[in-house]
């Protein structure tokens, strides 16, 4: 049994990670401030009642000291963040404040508490628009396309600094377009599915050729838990992706087949900040974590469709 503290533990990825940790018998604490990026009641509904909750903001250093002192975590899984490329264009300072300053507060609290290991939730967005596919962890990440991406690059650099100074064990996990039950309502698969089932138009940006490496939530959880369990860790950056790309046009076609309904396209120009491609090279993840994505996009969409027609009907 491990003592684990999960920041952002009421969010989409966080709630799944918390559930998996509890299922295997770990002692879990959660830090979450229930940010209004999407409705608080959805996060409270997702949060496991068996986890100890600290309803605090990660930017409050004293609150982080107190939470870490009370929880005494051996491992921190830091997932709390302002998410989303497009919203970050409207609120760049807020994204830096939460994702960089907040990460600094979490790292400092971990240092003071004597926490041994921190798993940092990063993003495929750090690769920008010019990385050679499939993206390797060794690629340069000094040309981000959005404030969100820049904040994730900065978070990684800050975490590396704490490793260098204090020997904190850190794995920065770069997540590639995660989807599944309880996915954020603003993300494409969730938004498209709900609108398609309601016979409403879906926003279709660009010509449909942009491609994403969609990764099912169960595969992401597998990678996060494996990073927690690594017998040896100093500093590492690890891609967690589906290792297969799907174009926007193909995604819509797959949703039409899965949901048995026709999409009505609201064609719009390509959006600033969006990159044309994300593509994960998961060779390193396999070598280090034994990671292997097991859910192809068709199977994952089928599972998502079952959720949105069931429990997910109330997820609005």
N, C-alpha and C positions, 0 to 999 in steps of 0.2 A: 504494500500500500504506500502511495506517495501523497504528500500534501501539496496540492496544486492550487494556485490562484489564477483565475482567468479574467482578464480585463475584457470588457465588451461581451460578457458571458450571456447576456440576454439577446444578443444580436443573432443574425442568421447563422453564420459559421460558429460563433461562440456557443450558442445554445446546443448545437449538435455535438460540439467538442465536450461540453460539460456533461451532457447525457452519457456519452461514451466513457468518460472518466469515471462517473458514478457507477455505471454498469459493471465496470471491472473492479470496483471496490476502492477507488481512490477517495481521499478526503478533499472536497472541492469548495473553494470560496470564489465568489464572483464580485468584481467591481464593475458597476454600470451606473450611468447617470440618466439612462432612459431619454437620450437626446431625441428631440422632436423631428428628426429627419424623416422618420416615418412613425406612425402612431404608437404611443407608449403602450397601449393596451395589448398590441400584438407582441411586444417584447415581454411583457409580464406574463402573457399566455405561454410564450415559448420557454421562459425560464423555469428550470427544474426547482421544485420546492425542497429538494434534498440538498441543495447547495446553500452555503452560508452567504448571505447577500450583504455587501457594503454598497449602499446607494450613494456613491460619491463620484465626483468629477476627477479624472486623472490629472487635470491641471492644478488641483489643490494639493500642494506638496505635503502639508501637515496631515491631510486626510489620507494620503498614500502612506505616510510613515505609520499612522495609526492602524490602517488596514493590514499592512504587512506585519506589524508587531503582533496584531491579534491572530492573524492566520498562520504565521510562521511558515510560509511556503518554501518547499525545497525547489519547486519549479514554478516559474511564471510563464503563462501563455498570454502574450500581449496582443490582443486583437482589437481593442478599443481604438476607434478612429472615425474621423469624418470620411465618408466614402463617396465615390462617384467622380468621374472626370468632368462632366458638363457642369454640375453644381459648383465645382471648384473654380470655374472661370468667373463665377459671379461672387464668390466669397474667398478669394485667395488668402487673405490675412487670417481668416477663421481656420482654414485648413492647415496653415502653418502653425497656428497657435495650438490646435488640438493635436495634430499628428507629429509635430516636432517638440514643442514645449511639453506637451502631455507625455510624450515618450521619455523625455529627459526626467520628468518627475517620477515615472515608473522605474526607470533605470536607477535613479538615485535612491529610491525607497528600497529597491532590491539590494543595492550595495550596502546600505545601512543595516538591513535586516539579516545580511549574511546569506542571502539566497544564492544557491549554487548555479542555477541554470535559468536562462530566459529564452523562450521561443518567440520570435518576432514575426508577426503577420505582415508580410510585404506584398508586393503586387507585380504582375507582369507589365504593368504600365511603366515601370522604371526603364524598360528597354527602348522606349521611344519608337520612332518611325523608321529607323535605319539599321537596326540590328539584323544580321544575316540569319534567316531561319534554317533549322529550328534554333531558337534562342538558347545559347549556352550561358551558364552563370559567369563565365569569364568575359562576356561581351561588355563593352563600354556602356555606362549608363549616365553619361554626362550631357545628354541632350533631351531631357524630358519634354513632353508635348503639352503638359497641363500642370497647374499648381498642385493637383492631387499627386501626379507622378513625381513632381519635384519634392513634395513632402515625404513621400515614401523613400526616395533616394536619400534624403537628409536623415530620415529615421535610421536607415541602415548604417550610414556613416557615423551617426551618434552612437549606435550600439557597438560598432567596431571600436570606437574610442573608449567606451567603458570596458570592453574586453581587454584592450591594450593596457589601460591604466590599472584595472582591478582584477583581471583574469576571470571575469564573469564568463561562464560558458554560454555561448550564444549561437543559435541557428536562426538565420533569417530565411523564412520560407516565402518564396514568391508564388502567390496563388494566381492561377489562370482561370478567369471567368467562371466562377463557381455557381452552380445552380442546384436546385432540388427543393424538397419540401421546406416551407417557411422562407423561401427566397425573398429578398427585399422587393416590395411592390414596384419600385422604379426600374428594376432590371428587365432586360429585353424579354426573356422567356416568360417571366411572370406577367409583365405588362401585356405582351402580345397575346398570351393565352387568355387572359381575362377579357380583353377587348374582342378577341375573335369569338369567344363563347357568347358574348353579348351582342354580336353582330355589329360591332363598332369599328371604325377605321383604325389601323395601327400606323404609327409614325415609321416611315421607311426612308432612312437617310442614305443619300447617294444612290449609286446604281446597283447596289446589292452585292457588289464584289468583295467588300471588306470581309475578312475571315477572322474567326475567333477560335481559340482552343478551349472549348467548353469542358469543364471538369465537374463531375458529379460529386455532391457533398460527401458521400460515404468514402470516396477515394481521398478527398482532402483530409477527412478525419483520420483515416488510416495513416497518412503521412505525418500529421501533427503528433499523434500518439507515438509513432515510431521515433520521432525526434526527441520526445520526452524520455524514451527508454534507451537511447543510445548509450552504450557502456562507456564510450569515450567521446568527448566533444570539447573542442577549444573554441574555434570560430569557424562558421561555415555559412555559405549561401546555397540554397537548394530550391530548384524549381519543383513545384507540384502542379502538374497539368494533366490534360487528358491524352496528350501525345497524338492528337488528330485535330485538324482544322475543319471548320464548317463555315461556308459563306453565309452572309445575311439572307441571300435569296434561297439557299438550300435550307436554312433554318426555318424560314416561313413555310416552305414546301413540306418539311418534316412535321411541323406543327399542324398544318392542314390535314395531313394523313393521320396523325395521332389523335387530334381532337375531332376529326370527321366534320370539318367545317371549312368554309372558304374565307381566306383573308381578304379584307378590303384595305388596299394600300393607300395611305396618305403620303405621297411622295414629297420628300423635302431634300434640300441640299445637304451635302456632307457637312458634319459639324466640326467646328474648330476644336482641337484637343484630341479628337478621335484618331487612332492610328489605323492604318490599313490592314494590319495583320498582327495577331499574337500566335506564337507557335513554340511550345515547350519542348526542349530537349531534356528528357527525364533520365538520361543515362547516369548522371551523378546521383540522383535520388535513388535509383535502383541499387547502385553500388553501396551507398551509405546507409540507406534506410530499408532496403529491400522493397522499395516502393514500386508498385505496378498498378496503373489505373485499370479497373476491372469493369467499368460501366461505359459501354459505347453510347454515343449520343442518342441513338434510337431507343435503346433500353432505358436510358435516363429520362428521356422525354415521356416515355410510357409511364414510368413511375411518377413523374411530376404531374402528368395528366390525371392519374388516379387520385393524387393528393388534392389537386385543385377542384376536382369534381366531388370530392368528399369533404374532409376537414377544411381544405383550402377555400371552400365556398364562403366561409365566414371570415377569411383572412383579408379583410378590407377595412 
